[in-house]
Amino acid sequence: MTRIVQKFGGTSVADVDRIKNAALKVKAAVDRGDQVVVVVSAMAGVTNSLVDLTQKMGPLPDAREYDAVVSTGEQVNAGLMALALQALGIQARSWMGWQIAIQTDGVHGKARITGIDTQELDHRLNGGEVAVVAGFQGMGPRSRITTLGRGGSDLTAVALAGALGADRCDIYTDVDGVYTTDPRIVPKARKLNKVTYEEMLEMASLGSKVLQTRSVELAMNHKVRVQVLSSFSDVPGTFIVSEDEVVEKQIVSGISHSRDEAKITLLRVADRPGVAAKIFGPLSDASVNVDMIVQNVSEDGKATDLTFTVGRADLDAAVKVLTDNRNDIGYERLTSDRAVAKVSVVGVGMRSHAGVAQRMFQALAEKGINIQVISTSEIKISVLVAEDYTELAVRALHTAYGLDAE
């Protein structure tokens, strides 16, 4: 008997008809003899509406009550999905995160899962019942409802699959798998049959919206086999698996891009030990995440220029922190730029092949695209370019690495 977790995203359960369609996919699994846990998101757009309601109550809502409000969209859909399954003759009941319980820390709005009590779910699954779980939510200290951050239903599904020892976690969405790049930019993008956890983690962190980054990390740590597939077709999806399951490793598996970038440059920074800590320490204290960093060589040994990127939404906060700490840091001038984008090539095959970076730089140079910042990891190369060149860069690199479909 196979035990699977099926997660349906907001577009897959956007209205009653789509919930009924999703229920048919659950029924097909039950008819095969599978034990099934269903995780549902809120209807598309509902969470945003709930967030808007909390903001109308005041500029800084109580984070605990904020979570109590925004988690209700998933609660509604869990109940509706259970009703849809019952109408198909399937024994099913809904579960809220606190009823299982999915234990979390107390960081409201982006809580982390600390444990899951699966005893009752195990009992119900072995008895032939389908468990329909509200995604995105858990229970923090003092029995307060918490939420897991945007895309948190993915995290719920993967965490339950790991805790229950599920054979597979199917993530149903509005795309039929993971592509070599965004098909809206490159019509010749190809769907990948398999992607490694490491590649998917890089793609998710670099702008791919298919899976939440934390859910991929959790799947990798617990070796949960994940399949991304469409709610609206019956074609196989893309499997997220261990590297040893991928027989033929592509040098580059995909091209990712992110427009959620902003660049900050500090000019004439004192070139002495401890300055970097004075720059990035206060930014960390202000919860500003820094990504790409490049420092020019100091010719006179006295001053240098330092450039780094932050999330576009964090730019104003970062500039304020650096301005407030100007005297302590000791820079001459600060410049910032929101009109930038990060474009990345990703592939586990890069570990064993030379010339990957050279091909990237040559392809961009041939299109007249200037590289502002470069960062690398073992299976990724990222460059920062002017935002106006984003799509041209993605198309050029997709072709340069032979990823275009025939």
Secondary structure, DSSP 8 states (H G I E B T S, - for coil): --EEEEEE-GGGGSSHHHHHHHHHHHHHHHHTT-EEEEEE---TTHHHHHHHHHHTT-SS--HHHHHHHHTHHHHHHHHHHHHHHHHTT--EEEE-HHHHTEEE-S-TTS--EEEE--HHHHHHHHTT-EEEEETTEEE-GGG-EEE--TTHHHHHHHHHHHHHT-SEEEEEESSSS-BSS-TTT-TT--B-SEEEHHHHHHHHHTT--SS-HHHHHHHHHHT--EEEEESS--S--EEEE-GGG-SS--S--EEEEEEEEEEEEEEEEE-STTHHHHHHHHHHHTT--EEEEEE---SSSSEEEEEEEE-GGGHHHHHHHHHHTHHHHT-SEEEEEEEEEEEEEE-GGGGG-S-HHHHHHHHHHHTT----EEEEETTEEEEEEEGGGHHHHHHHHHHHTT-S--
